Amino acid sequence: MLSSIRERYLHTLDQIAKAAAGSGRIPEEVRLVVVSKTQPLEVIRAAIAAGISMFGENYAEEALGKIAALKETEVEWHMIGHVQSRKADIIARNFSMLHSLDSSKLAEKMERICSELNRTLPVLLEFNVSGEESKFGFSAWEENHWSDLKPDIEKILSFSHLHVNGLMTMPPLFEDPERTRPYFQRLRKLRNYLANQFPQVQWQELSMGTSVDYIAAIQEGATFVRVGKAILGPRVIKK
């Protein structure tokens, strides 16, 4: 298991570096979050032994057991899935970054808890740029309505214990990454719009791209790519 994970991990890093360099970017600008949702502890331990130190989880309660079991390791845990407000405390206490801040209600809860903990949590704002009902995030698929986002974003930016670093999206899943590319382009365009509207914020991060389309995402400006099964193998299906 260890050797195969290491081989796939190094291959992915090589692909990331080539995609970045081919786009005129510095490879170090792109960080790899290895998606470990539903993966058992033995797989994650093997991944750590292979050199992986940044993991993305989708389910707060599932992640808690892993975080506790691996607390002696030098691992960063990133929450990349939808967070119910009642589970905000788990995120505030245990994660290095929240990629999926998708409502002002959740932001209020996170701010209150982080204030009590006296910590500042780096966050990315999640946007739905496709219009898919199954996707979470602020509604952003119609560019002529982007100005409607400003009140919520202004409110979130006023919170002193949440540090907004950029944007995240989960586009439709296609086998052909060229079909996903327009959604990456839309998120980058939205980032540029928000950078113009709120120039006091460093909107440098774009979290987008998965196992099937991370190369296209990098070509369109991703600074975080979220790759799971291409490195760790098939996920264990939750029953």
N, C-alpha and C positions, 0 to 999 in steps of 0.2 A: 504493500500500500504506500509506504513512505517514498519509495523510489519513483512510483508512477505519479504521485502527487507532485513531487519535486520536478519531475520532467515536464509535466503540464504547466506548472507554475513558471518555470524558467522560459518555456516556450511562449507563454502569455506575456511575460515581461519583455521578451524579445519582440513580439508583435506590437506591443504598446510603443516601444522605443522606435521601431521602424515607422509606425503610423505617425508618431509625433514628428520625427525628423523629416519624413516625407511631406509634412504639412508646414515645414519651416518653423517648428516649435522645438523647445528644449524638452527632451524626454522626461526630465525630472518634474516638469509641470504637471504630469499626469500621474495620479496615485491610484493604486489598485486596491479596491475593497473586495475581499474574498467573501462571497455570500455563503454563510454557513447554516442558514435556516434548515431545520429538520435533520441536519446532519448529527450523527451521534458523537459522543465525546472522543471515541478512539480515532475518528476521522480528523477531528479538530486538533487533537494531540499530534497526529502524524503531520498535519499541515504546519503546525508550529515548528516541529522538528525539521520540516522542509524549508523553513526560513520565513514563513508567513507570519505577519504580526498585526494585520488590520483585518478585522472580520465585520461583516454586515449581517445583522439579524432583523427579522421581520416581526417576530412575536415576542413581546416583552417578557411574559412569564416563562416561556421556553428558554429564553436567553439567560434568565436569572440563575438557573442551575448550572449552566456552562460557565458563567462568570464566576460563580462561587467555587466551582471545581478547579478553575484555572487562575485563581487570584494571585498565585505566586509567579505567574508568567508575565512577561512584558508585552501585553497584548492591548491593542485599542479596539474597543467595541463601538460600532456605529449602528444606530437604529435607522433602518431604511424603509421600514414598513409603516402602515397606518397606525397611529397611536390613539387609543381611546383616552379621553381626558381622565378617567378614573385610574389609568395606569401611568399617568404623567410622573408620579413619584418614582417609579422604577427607572424611568429614563433619566430623570434629573440626578439620581444617586449613582447610577451605574454606567452611563455611556459617555464616551468622549465627544460625540457629535450626534445631533439629530438631523437627518437629511430630509425628513418628511413633515415639517411643520406646515399644516394644511388649513388652519383656521385661526381666527383671532381668539376664539374661545379656548382652544388648546394653548395658545400663546399666553393668555392671562393666567391659566393654571400653572404652566411651566414657570412663568415669571414669579409667581407667588412662592412656589416651592423652592426655586433656586435662590430667591431672596432669603428664605428661612435657612437654607443650607450655606449661605454666603459663598455661592459659586456662580461663575458666569459660564453659560453653556453655549458653545458654538452651534448655530443652527443654519439650515438651508430652508428656503420657502419652497414648498412643493406646488407645482402648477399643472393643471390638466390642460394640455395644449392640443388634445385630439377631440374632445367632446364625448369621449366614451363614458357612458354612465357608470361603468364598473370601476373607473379610475377615481382616486381621491385627488385633492388639490384645489387651489383657487382656480376658478373658471377663467381660462386665458386662451381659448381656441379662436375667439373673434378679436382680431387686432383693434377694431374700431371701438371695442369696449374695455380696452386696457386701462383707460382713465378711471373706470369704475373700481379698479383695484386699489387706488391710491389711499382712500381712508383707512382700510384695514392695514395696509402696509405701514402707513404713517404711525398707526397705533402701535404696531409691533415694534417698530424702530424706536419708540419712546421708552421701551422697557430696558432697564439698565442691566439686567442679569441674563439677557438673551443677546448674543452677538451674531447678527445676521451676516453671513459670509457669501451668500449667493443663492442659486436656484437649483431645483431638482425636478425631474419629470420621469414618469413611467409611460412611454408611448405605447401604441398598439404593438402586439407581438406578431412580427412577420419573419418568415424564414429568410426572405430577401432583405438585407439591410438597406438597400436603396429605397425601399418603401418606407423605412423608418427615418431616413435622413431628413425629410422635410420637417418632421417634428423636432429634431435636434436643432435645425436651423431656426425654427420658430422660437424655441427656448432661448437661443443665443440672441435673437432679435429682441425678445422681451427683456433679457438682461441689459442690453444696451439702452432700451427705453427707460428702464428703472434707474440705471446709472445716470441718465440725463435728468430724471425727475428728482432723484435723491442722491446728489453728488457727494454728500457727506459720508456715504457708505461705500465700503470696498466690496463690490459685487464680483469678486474675482472667481468664485467657484461655480462650476457647472457640473452637477452630478447626473450623468446620463450614459446609457450604454450598458448592455448586458452581454452574456456569452455569445449571442448570435450577431450582435451589431456594434460591439465596442470599438472596432476599427473606424467605422463610419462616425461614431460619436466623437472620437478623438479628432478626426479630420474636421469636425464641425465645432471643436472648441472644448470638449469635455476636459475637466480637471480631475474628476473622480469617475472611474468606471467600476461597475458592480458585476463581478464575474463569479459564478458559482460552479455549476456543473462542468464547465470546460476545464476546471482545475480539480475540484473535489470528486467529480463523478456524479452519477445520478443521485438525486435526493431521495431520502427515505420518506415515503408518503405518509402523512399523518392520517390516522384512522379515528 
